Amino acid sequence: MDHLAELRSLITRHARANMMVEALPGVAVVASNATTEPIHHVYEPALGVVAQGTKRTVLNDKIFEYRAGQYLVVSVDLPITGHVVQASASEPFLAMGLVLKPANIATLLLETATSDRAVIEPLGLGISNASPELLDPVVRLLRLLDRLEDIAVLAPMIEREILWRLLAGEQGAIVRQIGLADSRLSQVSHAIRWIRSHYAETLATEELARLAGMSVSSFHRHFRAVTSMSPLQYQKRIRLQEARARLLSSGDVAAVGFEVGYESPSQFSREYSRLFGAPPGRDAARLRTEPMLEQGIA
């Protein structure tokens, strides 16, 4: 059995239909028996490998598709729209995801002396074909689900091997940036974490630039290079996604708008409709009756 066929078998056995399951700490498997509508989600640094089917991911105005035998790497928290575009009951969409921990990447870079200091500005998302050398440890990681007694010892070793294969692969520059504390991506990440924690507050670009250790002009340039959007656009996406989550348990649209930082109910409704395709109240009512496939990078 080749790597991709075994990966399909393992995911099929351990996933649940139309659900994302955390198979191991930091490792998820997902299966979808049908295509899905676009789902808005904040992707955190992670690896996603598709074993069957196709998924489309949209970052601001950039569209990406990754399919069987390909992997996606996200290097920083990004508000992304994703949906399965190829899946059926007979051939479901199958994928796995692995959280990428900056500390683990940094340790590996230090131990192997591979921390290339070349200044690069990669987008915080990349897609490549998965090599046999990468698929091999991915498969072995999921095999541990059938040998639970081995997980504590072997899982960290296999995850380390996966990181090494990523660093040596086409998306190595993106992964390397995650582990370098002084990389442009890590500097931008400081500002991104602040926005995610203080999304309802007024955005002060000078303060964000200070957090990132950059001038205002340099910060804007690097932020857009990594996220494909301005800091204000990023904050707006985070506000609206948080509002959508809150509306699932609250019917007070105006109150939710104020909670996430909107002073004008009409502006909140207008921008919400533009992103999600329906006014807040109607969209929330639909979501309560039509739960969507839980989304992660997989």
C-alpha positions in Angstrom: 0.0 0.0 0.0 1.5 3.4 -1.0 1.6 6.3 1.5 -1.4 8.2 0.2 -3.6 5.0 0.1 -2.6 4.2 3.7 -3.3 7.8 4.8 -6.8 7.5 3.3 -7.3 4.3 5.1 -6.1 5.6 8.5 -8.2 8.8 8.2 -11.3 6.9 7.2 -10.9 4.6 10.1 -10.4 7.2 12.8 -12.4 10.2 11.5 -16.2 10.7 11.9 -18.4 11.7 8.9 -18.6 15.4 8.5 -16.6 16.1 11.6 -13.1 17.2 12.6 -11.7 14.9 15.3 -8.6 15.6 17.4 -6.9 12.2 17.0 -3.9 13.1 19.1 -2.8 16.3 20.9 -2.3 18.9 18.2 -3.3 16.4 15.5 -6.7 16.3 13.8 -8.4 14.2 11.1 -11.4 15.2 9.1 -13.8 13.5 6.7 -16.6 15.2 4.7 -19.1 13.2 2.6 -20.1 16.2 0.6 -18.9 19.6 -0.6 -19.4 22.4 2.0 -20.3 26.0 1.8 -17.6 28.6 2.6 -16.7 28.6 6.3 -14.9 31.5 7.9 -12.2 30.6 10.4 -9.0 31.9 11.9 -6.2 29.4 10.9 -3.3 29.2 13.4 0.2 28.0 12.4 -0.4 24.4 11.2 0.2 21.8 8.5 -2.7 20.3 6.5 -2.3 17.2 4.3 -5.1 16.2 1.9 -5.5 12.4 1.3 -8.6 12.6 -0.9 -10.7 15.3 -2.4 -10.1 19.1 -2.8 -10.4 22.1 -0.6 -10.5 25.7 -1.6 -9.1 28.4 0.7 -9.5 32.1 0.3 -7.2 34.7 2.0 -8.6 38.2 1.3 -8.4 38.2 -2.6 -6.1 35.3 -3.0 -7.6 31.8 -3.9 -5.8 28.6 -3.2 -6.8 25.0 -3.8 -5.1 21.9 -2.4 -6.0 18.4 -3.3 -5.0 14.8 -2.7 -1.2 14.5 -2.3 -0.7 18.1 -1.5 -0.1 20.0 1.8 -0.8 23.5 3.0 1.3 25.4 5.6 -0.1 28.4 7.5 2.6 30.2 9.4 0.6 32.9 11.3 -3.0 33.4 12.5 -5.0 34.2 9.4 -8.7 34.9 8.9 -9.5 32.5 6.0 -12.5 31.3 4.2 -12.3 27.6 3.4 -14.7 25.0 1.9 -14.5 21.5 0.5 -15.1 21.6 -3.3 -14.6 17.9 -4.2 -16.2 15.2 -2.0 -18.9 12.6 -2.2 -20.3 9.7 -0.2 -18.2 7.2 -2.2 -15.1 9.4 -2.2 -15.2 11.7 0.8 -12.8 14.6 1.4 -10.1 13.2 3.8 -7.4 15.2 5.4 -5.2 15.6 8.5 -3.8 18.6 10.3 -0.9 19.2 12.7 -0.4 22.2 14.8 3.1 23.8 14.2 4.6 24.9 17.5 7.2 27.8 17.1 9.3 26.4 20.1 9.7 23.0 18.5 10.8 24.6 15.2 13.2 27.0 16.9 14.8 24.0 18.8 15.2 22.1 15.6 16.8 25.1 13.9 19.3 25.6 16.7 20.2 21.9 16.8 20.8 21.6 13.1 22.3 25.1 12.5 19.9 25.7 9.5 18.5 29.1 10.5 19.0 30.9 7.2 19.0 34.6 8.0 18.2 35.8 4.5 15.5 38.5 4.6 12.4 37.2 2.9 8.8 38.2 3.0 6.7 35.1 2.3 2.9 35.1 2.4 1.8 33.4 5.6 0.3 30.5 3.6 1.8 28.1 1.0 0.9 24.9 -0.9 3.1 22.2 -2.3 3.0 18.6 -3.4 3.8 16.3 -0.5 6.9 14.2 -1.1 7.2 10.5 -0.1 9.7 11.7 2.6 7.0 13.9 4.2 4.1 11.5 3.7 6.0 8.7 5.4 6.2 10.3 8.9 2.7 11.6 8.5 1.4 8.1 8.0 3.5 6.8 10.9 2.1 9.5 13.1 -1.5 8.4 12.4 -0.6 4.7 12.8 0.0 5.5 16.4 -3.8 5.7 16.8 -3.8 1.9 16.6 -0.9 1.6 19.1 -1.9 3.9 22.0 0.9 2.7 24.2 3.4 4.1 21.8 2.0 7.6 21.5 3.8 9.3 24.5 7.3 8.1 23.3 7.0 8.0 19.5 4.6 10.9 18.6 7.1 13.7 19.6 9.9 12.0 17.6 7.7 11.6 14.5 6.4 15.2 14.8 10.0 16.4 14.9 10.7 14.4 11.7 7.7 16.0 10.0 9.1 19.4 10.9 12.5 18.5 9.5 10.9 17.4 6.2 8.9 20.6 6.0 12.0 22.7 6.6 13.8 20.8 3.8 10.8 21.1 1.4 9.4 23.8 -0.8 7.7 25.6 2.0 10.8 25.5 4.2 11.1 29.3 4.2 7.6 29.8 5.6 8.2 27.1 8.3 11.6 28.5 9.2 10.1 32.0 9.8 7.8 30.5 12.4 10.8 29.4 14.5 13.0 32.5 14.2 12.2 35.0 17.0 13.6 37.9 15.0 12.1 37.1 11.7 9.7 39.5 10.0 6.9 37.0 10.4 7.5 36.7 14.1 7.6 40.4 14.5 4.3 40.8 12.6 2.9 37.9 14.8 3.3 40.1 17.9 0.9 42.6 16.3 -1.5 40.0 15.1 -1.7 38.5 18.6 -2.5 41.9 20.0 -5.3 42.5 17.4 -6.8 39.1 18.1 -6.9 39.9 21.9 -8.0 43.5 21.5 -10.1 43.4 18.4 -12.9 45.5 19.9 -10.5 48.4 20.7 -9.5 51.3 18.4 -6.6 50.3 16.3 -3.5 52.4 16.9 -1.1 51.7 14.0 1.8 53.4 15.8 1.4 51.1 18.8 1.2 48.0 16.6 4.4 49.0 14.8 6.1 49.5 18.2 5.0 46.0 19.2 6.4 44.6 16.0 9.7 46.6 16.4 9.3 48.4 13.1 8.6 51.8 11.7 5.0 52.5 10.7 5.7 52.3 7.0 7.8 49.1 7.3 5.1 47.5 9.5 2.4 48.2 7.0 4.5 46.7 4.2 5.4 43.5 6.1 1.9 43.0 7.6 0.4 43.1 4.1 3.1 40.8 2.8 2.3 38.1 5.4 -1.5 38.5 5.7 -2.5 39.9 2.2 -4.4 42.6 4.0 -3.9 45.8 6.0 -4.1 45.8 9.8 -7.5 47.5 9.7 -8.8 44.9 7.3 -7.4 42.1 9.5 -9.1 43.6 12.6 -12.4 43.9 10.7 -12.3 40.2 9.7 -11.6 39.2 13.3 -14.4 41.4 14.6 -16.9 40.0 12.2 -15.9 36.3 12.7 -16.2 36.9 16.5 -19.6 38.5 16.0 -20.8 35.5 14.0 -19.7 33.1 16.8 -21.5 35.3 19.5 -24.7 35.5 17.5 -25.1 31.7 17.7 -26.0 32.2 21.4 -27.4 35.7 21.3 -30.3 37.2 19.3 -29.4 40.8 20.1 -27.7 41.9 16.9 -27.0 45.5 18.0 -25.5 44.4 21.3 -23.2 41.9 19.6 -22.1 44.7 17.2 -21.2 47.0 20.1 -19.4 44.1 21.9 -17.0 43.5 19.0 -16.3 47.2 18.5 -18.9 48.6 16.1 -20.4 52.0 17.2 -22.9 52.0 14.3 -25.5 49.1 14.1 -26.0 50.0 10.4 -22.3 49.8 9.6 -22.1 46.5 11.5 -25.0 45.0 9.5 -23.7 46.3 6.2 -20.2 44.9 6.7 -21.5 41.6 8.1 -23.7 41.1 5.1 -20.9 41.9 2.7 -18.7 39.2 4.3 -21.2 36.5 5.1 -23.8 37.1 2.4 -26.8 37.8 4.7 -27.8 40.2 7.5 -26.6 39.2 11.0 -30.0 38.0 12.4 -30.9 36.0 9.3 -27.4 34.4 9.0 -27.4 33.4 12.7 -30.8 31.9 12.5 -29.7 29.8 9.6 -26.5 28.6 11.3 -28.5 27.5 14.4 -30.6 25.2 12.2 -27.8 24.2 9.7 -24.6 23.5 11.7 -21.5 23.5 9.5 -18.5 21.2 9.4 -16.1 22.3 12.1 -13.1 23.8 10.3 -9.4 23.8 10.9 -6.6 23.7 8.5 -7.4 20.1 7.5 
